[in-house]
Amino acid sequence: MQPSARLLQPLLLILGLALAAVPAFADTTYDYTGQDYTVLTTGSYNSSMSMTGSFTVASPLGGDFSATPGLISWQFNDGVITWNWSDASIVDFSIVTNATGAIDDWFIGLSGNSGYLVISYADFDIVNSGNGLAYSGVPGVWSETSLVPEPAGYLWFDLSFCALVVGVLAKGRRRVEARAV
């Protein structure tokens, strides 16, 4: 039994859409992990604490980027205080990537009611707040997480959907043919 044109048209339409599907880039988050503080003053900070944080942009920064990225969100924690857009302001947020898009230089300066925070490749991590002063003598590291849909995943989903549609249409056609007999 050959499939009819009526059955093949929706299948070909869906298959064409599946093959033409272009994945959209989702947000990209850059996570920072600083080194333990090595210089401390009296206060709440200790040598087992470090700077951590992240910022999110709409798409990966790419190779040889050197500017302030279009931030969607950001948050950093100095071990005692969490700094984010709701209670601190950005003084400077400069990011530099190498040819492969990895962050290899940065200067982030934040100011808020709690004090001043610097995350920098050259100056390392410095926090000066009402909770004391802490400093790390070694720069931290960045990692990148992109939620980019996998093209093959789209294709398998769409092909599975095609099979489901064809199955439903074929079953409906068999019912119609059975009633006609």
N, C-alpha and C positions, 0 to 999 in steps of 0.2 A: 504494500500500500504506500503510495507516494504522498508526501505532505502537500496539502493544498496551498495555493498562493495566499489565501486568507490566514493560514496558520504561519506561514513563513514571513509575512510582512512585519508583524509585531516582533518576531524573533530577530530579524535583521535590523530593525530599528533599535532595539535594545542592545544588540551586539555592537552596532555602530556607535552608540552612545558610550558603551563600556570602553571601546578601543580609543575613543576620542577624549575620555576623561583625563584631565590633567590635575594632578594633586595640588592642593593649595598648601602653601607653607603656613604652619601654625606658629605660635609664639615660640621664641627661643629664650631660655633662661641661662644665665651665666652665674655659677655658684663659686663663691670665694671661701677658701679655708686658709686662715692665717696661721703663723707659727706661734707657739706659746710665748707669752710675755717674758722678757728677760730683765727689763728694768722696771721697777715698781716703786711707788712711794706709799706712804701709809694710806690706807683706804680699803675698799672692798675687793680690789683686784689681787690675784695671786698668780704664781708662775705656772699653774696648770690651766689657766684661761688663755683664750686667743680670740681673734676677730673672726667672725663668720658672716656670711651674708650672700645676697644675690640681687641681680637686677634682671628684668625681663624686657625684651624688645620684640617688635612684630616679626622680624626675620633675622637670620644670622647676620652678624656684622660684616663678614666677608674679609678677604685678604687686603692688607695694606690700608685698613681703616684707621683714621686718626681724627677724632672729633668727639663731640658729646652725642651719644646715641639718643634716638627717640625713645625715651623710657616709657614703658607701660606701668611698671611698678618697680620698687626697690625696697630693700630692707637689710639692715646690718645689725649684728649683735656684738657688743664688745666684751661679753662675758657677764655683764651686769645689766646693761641698758640695751634695749632694742630701739634702733633708730629707723624710722620710716617716714614716708611722705606726710603722715598725719601729725607728727610732732617735731619734725626737724626740717630744715631747708637745705637745699644743695647750694654750696658755695662754689664748688667746681666739680665737674664730673667728666674727666677726659680719659678716653680709652684709645689705645693704639694696638692694632693687631699686626702680626707678621704676614708673610705671603700666603700662608695656609689658613689664615683666619683665627689663629690662636692668640689670645691676649698676651702680649709680652711687655707692655708698659701701661701704667695707669696712675691716675691721681684723682682720688675722690675725697672731697672735703665737705663735711656736713656740720651744720651748726643748729643747735636747739637749746631748749631750756636747761637741758642736762649738761651742756658744755660743747666741746668741739671734738670732732672725730676726723682723723686722716687715715686713709688707706692708700698706700702709695708704694710703687716699686722702688723708688729711690729713698724715700723716707721711712719705709716699712710701715708698721701699724702703730699709730699713736692715738691714745684716747686721753683727753683731759676733761674731767667732769667733776661734779660735786662728790663723786665716789672715789676720787684720787686720780693718779696719773699712771698710765701703763704704756709700755713701749716694747716692740719686738724688733730684734736686730736682724731679722731675715725676712725677705718678702714671702708672702703666701703664694698659693697657686689657684688658678681658675680652671673650672671645668664647664663644659657646655652641654645643655640638654635641649634638643630641638624635637618638637612633636610634629615631625613631617610624616604625613601618611605615605605608606609604601605603595608605589604604583601597582605592584603585583597583587597586593591586598585588594585594591579596588577592582582589578580585573577578575579575580576569583569570586568576589562578592557579586559583581555584575553578572558573571556567567552563571552562578548559582541561581540568581534571581531569574535569568532567562530560562533556565531549565524548569523552574517552578511555574513561570507563566506559560511556557509551552505545555507542561503537564496539565495545567488547569484548562487551557484552551482545548487540548486534545480530548480530555475527559468530557468537557462540555459538548464537543462535536460528536463523540460516541453516543452520548445520551440522545442527542437530536436524531442521529441516524437510527438508533434503536427504536425511537418513537415512530419514525417514519415507516418502519417495517411492519 
